[in-house]
Amino acid sequence: MSAPEQPAPAHSASGGWCELPSGSDAGDALVAAMAHGGVDYLFFTSGSEIGFYQEAIAKARALGKPAPRLITVTHEHASLNAALGYAAVSGRPAATAAHVDAGTLHHGGALHTALHANLPVLITAGFPPTSPSGTSAAARNAGGHLWLQENYDQHAIVRQYVKWDHRLQAHDNPGLTVSRALQVALSEPRGPAYLSVAPEVSMRPAAALRFPDAAALGITRSASPDPAGVQEIARRLAAAREPRIVVSGSGRDTRTVAALVALCEALALPVAHSATRRYLSFPMDHPLMMADTDLSRADVVLAIDADVPWVPGPQAPGADAWVAVISHDPIQLKIPTYEFTAHMRLAADPLPAIEAIGEAVRGIVTPGDAQRLAQRARRVGEANRAARATLKEQARAASSHAPIDPLWLGSQIADFVDDDAIVFDDTLPHNRLYEMLDCRRPGSYFFTPGTSGGWAPGAAFGAKLAAPGRDVIAVTGDGFYMFGTATAALWSARHYNAPFLTVVYQNRSWGTGTRRMAALYPNGYAQQGGFDGGYFDPPMDFTKEAQAAGAYGETVHDPLLIMDALRRGLDQVRKGRPAVISVWLARHLLAD
């Protein structure tokens, strides 16, 4: 059974006020505000000072009041990635709870991912008690560790990675504070917020029993595109000899995909991925989807929600190319040093901007343009089909290689994935998986939003909670898989009946410590010495690790048995058990 298409992000114009019963404490208010703000799941990793969540959620359930479902995740890194995966697929906010500074630190690289994912996540953490021992149940009563947990600025851990942060105070209206956090997280450009709560605050009577929910505070409506800017972009695209559209993040709103297809087909506009791809913003098998990212011949480039539109160098647009940028944040404020030039930067929601350009184009293109556009569409389509066919042929030529060739594995995965699946791709570009996949359904493909590998296992678990009727497939290298605290995600997937399939490229190599080292220091001492620090061989047995977490595990050595193994893994997933298929590949650069 298929889940419904991912809903577009909601921008409600009206909200409500929440009333708490007399005797409610701040913990009750925090939980109520989350529920009324649209938070369905709280991804929770235990800590004594965040136990108020357990009590408040159980209390709300017992009294028939709304509350998010508490989801136990045994490591905070997987927890935050799960919240991001859920938000990516559902379009709704999610929340996490971590243990003081230590749990916040365990979020690790997922904080970096949260910054660049543009997803509405409320990250919460406890703060250690500071009241003298014996003064209340919430005071420093439990042991010496409570003194060690206090530091000068717990929020400094996350402040560079969030849009908003606040330490809840006794005089705060706790429900209003959560509503404010969600208001910020849900307003474009969407992103994470951070809230810490001490037990002296969470356990005391609520400072106020009435508060507005996030919608009542008002979620910002995205900026409409400037009409003059829209007209100029439309004119430039219509007249261009070699136009290019560059995409990365616009597909976060799934409605943009059809709108962009209509625009590109109307003008025969080739589409390229930016240097950092994130969401499926254009069908990967469309004839206008470029097989490469070469923009050097382009005379007009329109970059849509692409934080790094290209890498400066020989494949970047030439000095004479006219460049326009459309984004919620067209100057990328989160990146301190930003050298990309543009003739126009349009602050706008990509959806109405794309639709407006499409409408403007209809008044510009004449019947006389039809032959020119048809010729370009045919030329681009033929070139892209030929490039994909060549890559497929290269993969087939490697089908008998042992150890298994990554091109053959990618080809097998591409043949295996169907239109109903959701793919989380945590592979590196040299594997070329994204060039072989045929994902076309909006919301069906997600690439690591930042540069912190290891998001796929947790994100896939969160995605399965959001789309229980669809197959969720995480594809990752073995290095990133180990970064991802995968056993935590697998345990939660089994425990909450949200199974997903993981495919691991097991080459026992760090690309940074081998391929990149060879590029930086050609035939250097590290290379001559066998790249010490570049390998982790013999590797972890992911099969046994998966089984220990209650998942199915299988390692594949024969290239002709990959497809059968993938099918067995998916069969286990559809029966309710997460599965890990680890595929044994050649090491980077040096023979096994």
N, C-alpha and C positions, 0 to 999 in steps of 0.2 A: 504494500500500500504506500502511495506517495504522499508526503506531507505537502501542504499548500505552499505556493511560491512564497519566498521570504517577503514579508511586508515591507513597504517603504518606511523610512523613519517617520514617526508621528510627530506632528507639531500641533498639539491641542491648543485651542484658543481659550478653553475654559477649564477650570479645575474645581477643587473643592476644599473645604475646611474639615479637619479631622478633630473629633472630640474623644478624649480619653476618659474612662471612668475614674471617679474619685479614688485615690489611693494608688494610682499608677506611678511607677517610678520612671526614671529617665530611660532605662533599658526598654521598657514597654513602648515609650515614645519613639525611640530610634527604630525599633522593629516596625511599628505602625507606619512611620513615615516612609520607610523603604517599601512596604507593601503598597501604600497609596501612591507612591512614586513610580510604580511599575516594575519593581525588583521581584522577580519570581524565585531567584535562587541566591542564597548566601553560601559561598564556598568557604568552608570553615576548617581551620587547623587549630587544634585545641591549645588553650592557654588559660590559666586560672582567672586572669583579670578580664577575659572576654567570655567567661562562663555566663554572663548576663544574657548573651544571645540564646544560649540553650534554654535558660529559664523563661525568657520573654517569649520565645517562639513556641515552646511547649504550652505556656500559659495562654497565648492567643489561640492556639489550636483547640485547647480544652474549652475555651469560652466562645468558640465560633467566630473569632475575629480574624481579619486578614493578616497574614504574615508570610514572608518568603520561606521557602523550604530550605532547611539547613542541610548542606551537602558536605560530608566529611571528606577531606582530601588530606593525605598524610604527608604532604610537603607543600610549602607555600609557593614554590616556583610553579609547580603543576597547577596549583589552585588559581593563581592569577591568570595563567594561560588558559585555563578552563573558562574563567569569566570572560576573557577576550573572545574565545571561540564561540561561547554562547551568544555574546552580543553581536558578533560578526554575522552569525546565521539568522538570529531572531530579529535583529534591529532593536532589541530592548536592552535596558540597563541591567547590569549584574553587579554583585557586591562580593567582597572578600573580607575575611577576618583573620588577623594574624596576631601572634603573641609578641607584644611589646617591640623593642628595637630588634631583638634577635629574629623574630618572625618576619618583620619588615625586611631585614637584610636577606632572609631566605627567599624573598620574592626575586632577588637577584636580577638577572638579565631580562626577566619578564617585565620589569619596570621600564626598561629601554623599549621593549616591544610595545608596551602600553602607550608610551609617548608618541610613537610613530603610527599606531594603528588607527587613530581617530575614532575610537569606540567609547561608549559611555559606561565606564566602570568606576564604582565607588570602592576604593581601597580603604579598609578600616583596620585599626590595630588598637590593642590595649596600651595603656600607659601605666607604669608601676605605681602602686600606692606610695604616698609620701607622708601620710598621717602617722603620728607616733603610735607605737604598738599599744594595743589595748584600748584605744579611744573609740573604735567602732569595728564592726565585722569586716569593713573594707580596708582597714589599716594594715600597717606592716606587722602582720601577725604570723606569717607562715614560715619564715626562714630567712637566712642571711642573703639569699639570692636576690631578694627584693631590693636591697640597696644597690646591688651591682647592675640592676636593670635600668636605673635612672641615669640619663645623660643630659648634657646641656641643651641639646636640640635634636630630638628624635626625628623631627620633620626634615632636618637637613639631609637625611638619607634619601628622601624622595623629591625634594622641592624642585630639582631641575627636571623632573620627569612628569609633573602633574600640573594641571591648570589652576588648582585651588587646594589649599590645605588649612586645617584648623584643628586646634586642640580644644575639645569640648570643656567648657567651664561650668561651674555650679550654677552661675546666674543665667546661662544660656537657656533658651527654649530649645530642648534637644530635637523635637520634631521639626521645628523650623530649620534648624541647622542641617539636618539630613536633606530636607527639601531643597535648601539652598545648594548643597553639594550636588544633588541630582540636577538641579536647574543648570548649573555650570557644566556638568558633564554632558548633558543632553543638547546644549546649545552649540551651534557650529562655530568654529571647527570643534567637533566633539572630542572628548578626551577624558583622562582619569582625574579623579579628585581623591584627596586623602584626609581622613578624619581619625584622630586618636582619642581614646576615652579611658580615663582612670576609673578604678572601681569606686572611689569616693563619690564620683559623679554618676556613674551608671546605676548605683544602688540607692541613691537618694530619691525622695519624691520628685516627680517632674516639676521643673520650674514653671511650667505652664501646661495646662491640659487641653489647650486648643491651639491649632497651628494650621497654616495652609499647606497643601501638598505642592509638589514641584510644578504641576500644571497651573495651579492657582498663582504661583509666583510668576509664571510665564516663561515658556521656552522660546528663545529668540527665533524669530522667523528669518530665514536666510535672505541675504541681499539679492534683489532683482538685478539682472544685468543692465548696464547702461545702454540705452537704445542706440546712441551714436556709435558706441564701441561694437555692438552687435552688427550694425550695418557695415562698418569698416571691415570687420572680420569676414562677413559674408561676401563682400565685394572682392576682398583679397583671395579668398579660397576659390571663388568662382572663376577668377581670371588667372589663377596660378598654373604654371606649366607642370611643376613637380611639387604639389602640396603634400604635407604629411600631418597626420594627427598623432600626437603622442599621449598615451594613456597610462594610468597606474592605479589611482584610487577612486575614480568616479563611480566604478561599479559597486562601491559600498552601498549606494542607493541603486537597487537592482533596476529601477525604472529607467535609468540612464542608458542601459544597454540597447534597448529597442530604439530609443530616440537617436542614439549615435549611429546605429546601423542605418536608419532612414536617412540621416544627413549624409553619411559617407556614400551610400548607394546613389543618392541624388547627384552627387558631384564626383563620383569615382575617386574618393579620397582614401589613399592607403593609410593604414594604421600601424604604428610601431609601439612596442612596449618601451617605457622609459628605462633609465638605468636601474631603477628600483621599482619592480612590479609588486603589487599588493593584491588587488581584487580583479576578478574577471570583469573587465570593462568593455570588452568587445569579443564576439565569438571567436574562439581560438582556431576554428576550422574555416572561417570565412575567407573567400578568395582575396579580400582586401586586407586581411591580417598579414602583415609583413613577416617573412621568415627571418629577417635580420633587423638591426636597429640603426642601419646606416642612413644618416640624414644629410650627408655631405652634398647631395645633388638637389636638395630641397630649396625652393625659392620662397615658400610660405610654410611656416610651422605653427600649428596650434597645439599647445600643451595643456591638457585638461587634468587638473588635480594630480600633477606629477611633481613630487618634491625635488627629485633630481632628474631633470628631463633627459639628460644625456651626459656622457662623459666627455669633457673637453679633449679634443684630439682630432685625428683624421676623419672620424665618422660623425663629428659634430656639424651642425649647420654652418655654412660658409658665412663670410662677413657680409655678403649682400642679401642674405635671407631675411625675410620679414618674420618676426616672431611675436606671437601673442600667447598669453597665459591666462587661463581661467581657473580659479580655485576659491574656496572659502578663505584661504590665507595665501594670496598670490605672491607675497614676498617671503614666505616661509620663516616666520619670526622665531621658530624653535631652533633654527640653524644659525649660529652666530656669524659665520663667515660664508657669504653666498655671492659668487662671482658671475652668475648667469645673467646675461643681458636680455632684454625684451623691449620691443617697441610699444607694447601695450600689456598692462596687467589689469585684468578685470576681476574685481572682488565680487563673486557671485556664486550662488548654488549652481553646480554643473547642469542639473536637469533643466531648469528654465532657460539657462544660457544656451544649451544645445538646441532646445526646442525653438527658441527665438531665432537663432542662426538659421535653423532649418526653414522657418517661416520666411525669413528675409531672403533666403536663397531662391525660394519659389518665385519671388518677384524680380529676380535678377537673371536667372538662367533663361535663355531663349531657345527656341527649337533649333536654331543654328548651332548651338553648342552640343547638341546631342551626339553628333558623330565623333567630335573630339573627346567627349567624356566616355563614350562607349569604347573607343580605341584604348584609352588609358585603363579603363576597367579590365579590358581583355588582356592588355599587356601585363598589368600588375598581377592579375589572377593567374596567368600562365606562368609567370616567374615564380610566384609563391607556391603553386602546385608542383612545379619542377623541383624547387628547393626541398619541399617536404618529401617528394618522391625519392630524391637523391639520398636524403637522410634515412629514409626507410630502407633503401637498398643497402646503405652502409651498415645498418643494423642487421639486416638479413645476412650480409656477408660475414658478420661476426657471430652468427647464431651457434656455431660449433666451438667457439673459443672456450678454453678452460685454463685458468679460472674465467668465469663469466664476464663478458664485456658489458660495461654500463649502457652502451647504446642498445644492445639487444634487450637488456632488462627494461630500459625505458620504453622500447617498442612493445614489449609484452604487456607492460602496465597500461600503455595507451590502448592496446587492443582489448584489455580486460575491463577498463572503466566504462560504464554505460552512462546514459544521459541522466539517470536518476541519482547518481552518486555525487557526493561532496568530497572534493580532494583538498587536503592540506599539504602543500608542497614545501618541504624544508630541505630540498636538495640544493647543491651548488650549480651555477650556470654551466660549468664544463660537462655536466652529465646530460644536458640538453633535453631534459624530460619535458619541459614546458613547450618545446618546439614540436614534440610528437603528440601531446595530448590533444584531443578534439573536444574539450569541454565547451559547450555552447550555451547551456542554460544559465541564466543569471543567478548568482549566488552559489555556483557549483565548484568554484576554484578559488583558493586562497593561498597566496605566497607569503612567506615570513615578512611581516610589515617593516621590521627594522633589520639590524644586523646581529641580533643575539640568537644564535641557533639554539634549537631545543624547544621551540614552542609547540611543535606539532602534536606530541602525545596529549598534553593537557588540553590544547585547543580542540582536538578531535573529540575528546570526552565531552567538553562543553557543547560542541556542535551537535553531538548525538542527543544531548538533553533537549536542544532546541528543535531538532528534526528527527524524532524517534522513528519515523517511517522511512527514512532514507539511509542508504549505505554511506558510511563515513570512512574515508581511507586516508591515512596519514602516510606520507612517503618521506623518508629522511635518510641521511647518511648516518653511519654508526657513531661518529664523533658527536654529532648533534643529538642523536638518540640518547646517548649517555648524559649529555647536558640536560636533557629534558626531564630528568627524574621520572623516567617512564613507568617504573613499578608503582609509583603513587597514582598515576593516571590509570593504569591497568586495574589496580585494586578498586578504585572508585568506580570504574566502568563496570566491573563485575558486580560490585555491591549494589549499584543503583540501576542495574539492567540497562546500561547505555553503552553497549559494546561497539567497538570500532576495529578496523583492520589496519595494522601497521606493516609497511614494507620497508625493510632496512637495506640500504646499500652497504654491505660489510666489506670494506677494503682495508680495514685496519690501519688507516693512514689519515694524518691531518693534511688537508690540502695546503694550509698555511705553512706547515713545516716541511713540505716536500715541493709541490709545484711552485708555490710562491717563492720559496727559498732559491730554487733553481733559476727563477726569473730575476731575482734580485742579485744573486751571486752566482753567475754562470760558471760551472765547473769549480766552484769555490771549495774551501776546506770542508764545509759541512757536507756538500755533495760527495766529495771524494771520500769522506769518512762514513758515508752511508746514511746521512740525514739523521744523526742521533737527535732524539726529541721529535721526530716526524712520524713515528709509528707507535702503535700500541698492539704489538703482535708477540705472542698469541693473545687473542681478544677475549673479551667477556663472552660467555655462552648465553646469548640472548634467549635461546629456547628454554633453558632451565630457569632463567630469571623470570620469563613470562609464566611458566608453569607454577613457579613459587607464588606468583601474584594471582593465580587462579585463571590464567589465560591459556590459550592454545599456542604452542610454539613449534616452529619447524625451520630448519636450515636447509637451503637448497644449494647443491654443488653442480648439478647437471643442468646445462642451459636449456635442454629440451624438456625439463620437468618444471620450469617456472610457472607456466600457466596452470598446470594441475595443482601446484601448491597454492597459488593464489585462489583458486576455486575452493580448495579445501578450507583455507583460512576464512573466506567469505561465508562458506557454509556454516562454520562454527559461529561466526558473528551473527548470522541470521537465526541461529538457535539460542542466542543470548550470551555467548562467551567471547570476550575480546580475543584477538588473534595477532600474533607477530610472525611474519614470514621474513626471515633473514636470508639474504642472497649473497653468496660468497663470490666476491669479485677479486680481480687482480689488485695488488698493492699499487700505489702511485709510484711511477718512475723506476723503482727497483723491483726485480723479479722476486717472487715468493721464495 
